[in-house]
Amino acid sequence: MTEDVAVLGVGMHPWGKWGRGFVEYGVAAARAALADAGLDWRDVDAVVGADTVRGGYPGYVAGATFARALGWQGARVTSVYAACASGAQAIDAARTRILAGLADTVLVVGADAAPKGFFRPAGGDRPDDPDWLRFRVLGATNPAYFGLYARRRMAVHGDTPEDFAQVKVKNAAMGALNPNARYRERVTAEEVAASAVVADPLRLLDICATSDGGAALVLSGVEFARRHGSADPVRIRAVSTVTPRYPSTVLDLPDIATDSSAAVEPAGGSFRASIAAAAYEEAGVGPEDLSLAEVYDLSTALELQWYEDLALCGEGEGAKLLREGVTAPGGRIPVNPSGGLASFGEAVPAQAIAQVCELTWQLRGQAGARQVDGARVGITANQGLFGHGSAVVAVR
């Protein structure tokens, strides 16, 4: 119990394309989380902001940006950037401060106002930047990488475009029940197959959008939560922020080559598998203990890969798990009951925080029509560019 921190409050600004600044979305989420926690902003000891580099100066110092917008009150401040893993690292920074005894309550906030279309490289010439290189040398946008991942699964494991479409069908059905989701309509496999090809074999409905949105958490020590009236709070038991091991022999975004293994034997398992393994080890749980999982479904094919990386099944068995209904609502381990990125789209610094919001609602029994019966243990998983692992285990 001494390793846990309590989730006192959660809040979100609905995802969409609202045409306003990211600060507005983050402040709305923060105020919702504070209200859920029963705290005033002036009661918060520290704030950690997940950065959005597209926001310019305010985005690069998101912690202070949100503190200023909420009203200066002297709170300690931290800003974190780790691409798609920014939210999880912000949670980890907050948790560390609480467990070190340096704060009773910490507000974690992430928000984004994403550009239209797929993400582009930042301006300027940066030949030592692998993200710049994959755009400018290969012309490999994110959807191009997603298509390559999907092709590999088809070639190695026998997955089919029909399998990928069923991931979208499943997630869209859950997103239709989520008031914070951007896309709230069910789709059929036929509609996925009829959508435009973006990066063969993936079609438009196989790939997540870019979105505006915000998410926030209020974290505290467990004893503080109990004194504050929350006798049995949802608790964060592990946060995994691991990096890859050398040599890396699985091609991964944004890299355009693997390491040689001529002199050094590769570590057992892939980078993504190590993210979940570290979270399980820290939390003292295994995949058999999970009630649900929230994973970063940048594409439908990538969700199937996460099934294997979370050790929900063996290598190459992700599509089989899907076909058997194991990851569907009512299955043994529902995946993305929020609707996932298929229903939300990417609001990069907010998404890992939003995943923990969903775990919290599920573990509290407050998820409404998308509720997973008897939820007690949940895990999130995503991956930030440049080797940022991200997984959170929450329990009740």
N, C-alpha and C positions, 0 to 999 in steps of 0.2 A: 504493500500500500504506500510505502514511503516514496516509491518511484513514480507513482501516479500523479497526474494533475487533473483537476476537475474542469469540465466544460460547464461553466455557469450560465452562459448565454450564447445563442447563435442568431444570426440575422443575414438576410440577403436582399439585394436589389434585383428584381427580375431581369433575366437576360433578354437581349433584343438588339435592335439598332435604333437607339434613342436619339442620337445626334447631339448629345451633351458631353460635358467633360467627365473624366473618370472620377474626379474628386467628389462630385455630386453622388455618384453611385456608391462610393466607399463610405461617405458620411451617412447615407440612408441605411446601409447595411450595419454600420457601427451603432447607430441609434437604435436599430431594431435589436441588435445583440445586447446592448445595455439594458433596454427595456425587458428583454427576456430574462436577463440576469437579476433584475431588480436593483440595479445600481445606477447612480448618477455618474456622468462623465468625470466629475471632480473627485469621485472615489477611486479612480483608476490610477495605479502607481506608474505604469509604463505602457507605451504603445509601440507595436512593431508593425511597420508597413511593408508589404510586398511590392517591390518596385515595378513600374511599367516604363520601359526605356523609351517608348514612343511618346510619353507625356512631356518630354523635355525636362527642364530643371525641376519642376514640381514632382515629376514622376521618379526622378533619380533619388529623391529624398522623401519617399512616400510617407515614412513615419512622421516626419515633421509636417509634411503637407496635410495629412489627416488631423494631426494635433492642432494645427493652426485653424483648420476649417471647423473643428469642434469647439475651439476656444482655448487659447493658451491657459494652461493651469499648472505648469511646472512638471508634468510627467516626464520620466526618462524616455528616451526615444531611440529606436533602431530602425534602419532601412535595410532590406535584403533583396538581392537579385540573384536568381538561379533559373532563369527562363521559366519553363512550365512547372518547375519544382519550387518556385519562389514562395508559394504559400506554405508548403511543408517546412521549408527552412525558417520561415517566419514563426511558425508554430514551435519549431525546435528552439529557436532563440528565446521565445516567451517561456517555454517550459524550463529551459536552463536557468533563467532568472528566478523563476518561482522555486525550483528545487534547490537553488543556491541560497535561498532565504533572502534574496534581494528585493522581492516584491510579493505582495499578497494577491494582487489582481493585475492582469495584463490584457490589453485589448490588441487583437491581431486583425489587420484589415488588408484586403487586396481588392483592387478594382481596375478595370480597363475600359478604354474606348477604342476598339480595334478598327483598323482600316478596312475598307471594302476589299473583298477578294482575298487571295492567299497572301501570307506574310512575305514581304520583300526584304532584301538585304538593306542594312543601313548604308547611307551614302559614303562616298570616299573610296580610295584605293587602299585595301588592307590585305596584301598578299600573304601575311602570316596568320590570317583569320580563317579557320576551316569553314565557317559559315559563308563568308564572302567567296571563298574558293569554289564551294559546291554550286553556288548560284552563277558565278561569273565564268568559271572554267567548264563546268558540266552543264550549266543551265538547268540544274536539278532543283526545282521547287519542291515544297513539301509534298504535294500530291504525286510528284514523280517518284519520290522515295516510297510513299505509301503503296504505289502501284508495284514497285519492285518487291516490297515485302510480300504483297499478295501473290505475285507471280512465284516467289520462292515457296510459299506455303502450298501452292497448287502443284509445283514440281516435286517437292520433297515429301509432302504429306497427303497429297490427293484432295485437298480442299477444292471446292467448286465455287463459282460465282453465286450459285444458289445458296450455298452455306453463308456466304458473306451477306447476302440479301436478308437472310433470316435474322442476323444480328440487328440490322436496322429495324426490321418488323418488330422484334422483341422490345428494343429500346424506345421506339416511337410509341408503342402501346403504353409504356410506363410514363413517358414524357407527357402524354395526353392527360395524365392524372396529376401533373405537377404544376402548381400555379406559378412557379418561378421559371419554368422552362420557356425558351423562345419559341420552339415548334411544338404545338400541342394538338397535332392531328395524327391519327393512326395512318400507317401506310401498308400497302400490300407488297408481296414479293414481285408481283407483276409491275407495280409502279416503280420499284427500284430498278428492275430490268429495263424499263422504258425510259429512264432518265438518261441524260446525256453522258457519254463516255468522257471522263476527265483524264485518267491515266490508266489505260487498259491493264487489268480487267475491271478497275474500279470506276463506278459511275458517280454522278453527282450526289445521289442519296447514300452512297457508301462513305462519303468523306464529310467531316464536320465543317461547319461554317466558322467564320470569325465573328465575335459578338462583343457587345457592351454588357457589363454586369459588375456586381460587387458582392463580396461575402465577408463576414466578420465573425470572430469568436471572442468571448470573454473567458479567460482561463484564470484559475486560482489554485491554491493548494487545497487538498481534500479536506483538511480540518477547517480551513477558512470557509469552505462551502457548507460544511455541516453547521458551523456557527451562524452562517448566513441563512440557514433554514432549509438547505438541500441535503437531506439525510442520505440519499442514495443517488448521487450525481453520476452522469456518464463520465468516464475517466479515460484519459489518454494514457495508454500503458507503454507505447513504444513509438518512436519516430526514427525511421531509417533514412539517412542521407548519404549513403555509401557512394563511392566512385568506382569506376571499372578497375580491373586488374590487368597488368601486362603479362603476356601479350594478349591483346584483344583480337580474337579471330572471327568475330561475327560483325559484319559490316553494319554500321549504325549511323543514323543521322547525327551530325552533319558530315561525318568522315567520308572520304572517298577511297579509302584503302584500309586493309587490315594490317595488323602487325605480323611480322615473321615469327614463326614458332620454331625456327631451325635451331636456336641455341637455348631457348627456355620453353619448358612444357606449359601449355595453357592451364589456367586454373579450371577445376571442374565446374561446369555450369556457366551460363552466360551472365552478362552484367545485369540484365533485367531480373533474372532469377535470383541474383545475389541481393537485390533490393528487398524482396519479400523475405528471403531467408534471414537477413539481419533483423528485420522487424519481428519475425516469429521468435527468433532466439531471445531478443530483448524482452518481448512480452511474455515469454514462457507459454506460448500457445502454438498450435500447428494448424494447417489447412483443415484438418478434420474438426476443429473447434469453431470454425467460422459459421456465422449466421447469414452473412451477406458480404459482398465486395463491391466497391466503387472503383472502376479502372478507367484509364485514360484512352478512350476509344477514338483516337484521331481518325481512324478508319475502321470499318467493320472487320477487316482482316486482322488488325492489330488487337482488337478485343479478344479474338481467338488465341492469339499469341500470349496475352496476359493470363488466360486460363492455365496455360502450361507453366508460365513463369511464376505464378502464385502456387504452383504444385497442386492445383485442383484436379489435375489429371496428368498422365504421362506425356512425354514429347510426342507431338503429332496427333494427340487425341482431343484437341480442342473442339474441332467440328463435331466429333462424336458426342462430346458432352452437350453441345448445343442441340444436336438432333434429338437427343434423349430427353430434353427439357430440364436438365439438371440446373441450368443457369437462368431459367425462366421464373416468373412469379409462381410460387407454390412448389418450385423445385428444391432440391437439397441445398443448393447454395446460389440464391438469386444474385445475379451480377448486374450492376447499374440499375437498381430499382428507381433511381432518380430520373432515369431516361438517358443519362450519360451525355457525352458531347454530341451524340447524334441528335439530342433534343435541345441542348443548350448552345452548342458552339463553344469556341475558345474565347474566354476572357482571361488571358494567360496568368497574371499574378493572383487572380481570384479563384482559379479552378480547384487547386488543391485544398483551399480553405472551404470551398463549397462542398467538396467531397466529405469533409469532416462534419459540415452542417447536416448533410444527409444521414451520415452514420448516427449523429446525435438524435435527430428526429426519429429514426428507426429504433434506436435503443431505448428511447423514452416511450415508444409506442404512439408517437404523434405524427406519423406519416400518412394518415388518412387512408385513401383508397389504395395506395401503393404499399401499405404496411406489410412488412415481413413478419409473419407470426412468430412470437417468442424470441425475437432478436436479442442476443446477449453479447455477441462478439462480432466486430466488423473490421475490415481492412480497406484502406485506400491504396492505390498504386498509380504513379505516373513517373515520367522521366523528363528531366530538363536537358536541353542541349548542353554539350560540352561535358557530359559525364556527371550530371546531377541526379542521383537517385532520390526517390521520394515514395515513402510508404508510411502510413499511420495506422496503428492498431488502437481501437477504442473498445471499451468493455463496459458492462453494467452488471 
